[in-house]
């Protein structure tokens, strides 16, 4: 049961990472955000979160299946996540719009109203 949960968590994290990486590219961003484009800092946060998420999938796969098969499983899940994001961008790109805010959760900037001088 533990192995299945780790593989499922790795798949979800890799899917999130691939979606954020796709949303950080200008072509996909223009297709999803027609009028409300994210700032450059948000794009860097999305890329950083994407690389962190794809990197976190590897230890989960290795913990689940061991080093040899776990690294192979990570590559297969990474490819499947990239294919799923590519198909989503083709048919339903608006489904990826809520994921754009995931990077803001990880790299929150302090707002002006919360900081007092």
Backbone torsions as a table, in degrees:
resi	resn	phi	psi	omega
1	UNK	NA	-38.1	179.5
2	UNK	-63.1	-39.9	-179.2
3	UNK	-64.9	-39.9	-179.5
4	UNK	-66.2	-42.8	179.0
5	UNK	-64.8	-38.8	177.8
6	UNK	-67.0	-39.9	178.3
7	UNK	-67.6	-39.0	177.1
8	UNK	-64.9	-42.5	177.7
9	UNK	-63.7	-40.7	178.1
10	UNK	-63.4	-40.6	178.9
11	UNK	-63.9	-41.8	179.3
12	UNK	-67.3	-42.3	180.0
13	UNK	-66.1	-39.7	178.4
14	UNK	-68.4	-37.0	176.9
15	UNK	-64.3	-42.4	176.4
16	UNK	-62.5	-43.6	179.6
17	UNK	-62.4	-43.4	179.4
18	UNK	-67.5	-37.8	178.5
19	UNK	-65.6	-43.0	178.8
20	UNK	-67.0	-35.8	177.3
21	UNK	-66.0	-38.7	177.3
22	UNK	-67.4	-39.9	-179.4
23	UNK	-71.0	-16.7	178.6
24	UNK	-84.4	-4.7	177.8
25	UNK	-92.0	140.8	-171.5
26	UNK	-61.3	-39.9	-177.5
27	UNK	-62.2	-44.9	-179.7
28	UNK	-74.3	-35.4	178.8
29	UNK	-62.7	-41.3	179.6
30	UNK	-66.7	-30.7	-179.6
31	UNK	-75.4	-33.4	-176.5
32	UNK	-90.3	-44.9	-179.1
33	UNK	-103.3	96.0	-176.1
34	UNK	-77.0	-46.1	-176.3
35	UNK	-111.0	-28.1	-173.4
36	UNK	-110.6	83.1	-176.4
37	UNK	-84.1	140.4	178.9
38	UNK	-70.7	157.6	179.5
39	UNK	-76.0	167.2	-178.7
40	UNK	-64.2	-33.7	178.2
41	UNK	-66.3	-37.3	176.6
42	UNK	-65.8	-35.1	179.4
43	UNK	-67.5	-42.6	176.8
44	UNK	-64.3	-38.0	177.2
45	UNK	-65.1	-37.8	177.5
46	UNK	-64.6	-43.8	179.4
47	UNK	-65.1	-42.1	178.9
48	UNK	-64.0	-42.2	178.3
49	UNK	-65.4	-36.9	178.2
50	UNK	-63.5	-44.1	-179.9
51	UNK	-69.9	-35.0	176.3
52	UNK	-65.9	-42.5	-178.7
53	UNK	-65.4	-43.9	178.8
54	UNK	-67.8	-31.7	176.8
55	UNK	-71.2	-31.8	178.9
56	UNK	-73.9	-19.0	177.9
57	UNK	-69.8	-31.4	-178.9
58	UNK	-64.9	-49.3	177.8
59	UNK	-62.8	-32.0	177.9
60	UNK	-66.4	-41.0	178.1
61	UNK	-68.7	-39.2	179.7
62	UNK	-68.0	-39.8	177.7
63	UNK	-66.5	-29.4	-178.3
64	UNK	-78.8	-45.2	-169.7
65	UNK	-121.9	-0.3	-176.2
66	UNK	95.4	170.9	-172.4
67	UNK	-70.1	-43.0	-173.8
68	UNK	-72.6	-53.8	-179.4
69	UNK	-77.3	-27.6	179.2
70	UNK	-64.7	-39.9	178.4
71	UNK	-69.3	-36.0	175.7
72	UNK	-67.0	-41.8	177.8
73	UNK	-62.1	-38.8	178.3
74	UNK	-61.9	-43.8	178.5
75	UNK	-64.5	-39.2	178.9
76	UNK	-68.1	-42.5	177.3
77	UNK	-66.3	-35.7	177.3
78	UNK	-63.5	-42.4	178.0
79	UNK	-66.6	-41.2	179.0
80	UNK	-65.3	-38.7	178.0
81	UNK	-66.0	-41.1	178.1
82	UNK	-64.0	-39.7	177.5
83	UNK	-65.9	-41.8	179.0
84	UNK	-63.2	-40.5	178.3
85	UNK	-68.9	-39.0	178.4
86	UNK	-63.5	-41.7	178.3
87	UNK	-68.6	-37.1	176.8
88	UNK	-65.2	-41.0	177.9
89	UNK	-66.0	-27.5	-180.0
90	UNK	-76.1	-46.9	-172.4
91	UNK	-101.1	-39.6	-177.3
92	UNK	-135.6	70.3	-176.4
93	UNK	-66.1	-24.8	-179.5
94	UNK	-67.8	-18.3	176.6
95	UNK	-65.7	-22.4	-178.9
96	UNK	-88.4	-7.8	-178.2
97	UNK	-59.1	-42.4	179.2
98	UNK	-65.2	-24.2	179.8
99	UNK	-72.4	-17.9	-179.9
100	UNK	-64.4	-27.5	179.0
101	UNK	-80.0	-8.2	-178.9
102	UNK	-65.1	-33.5	179.0
103	UNK	-70.0	-30.8	178.0
104	UNK	-67.6	-29.2	178.2
105	UNK	-68.6	-40.9	-178.0
106	UNK	-72.7	-46.2	-176.7
107	UNK	-111.8	69.4	-179.2
108	UNK	-77.2	132.8	173.9
109	UNK	-90.0	139.2	176.8
110	UNK	-67.3	132.2	-179.9
111	UNK	-81.2	162.8	-176.8
112	UNK	-69.9	-27.2	-177.2
113	UNK	-76.7	-24.6	-179.2
114	UNK	-86.9	-24.5	-179.4
115	UNK	-94.5	127.0	178.8
116	UNK	-115.4	138.9	-178.4
117	UNK	-98.4	NA	NA
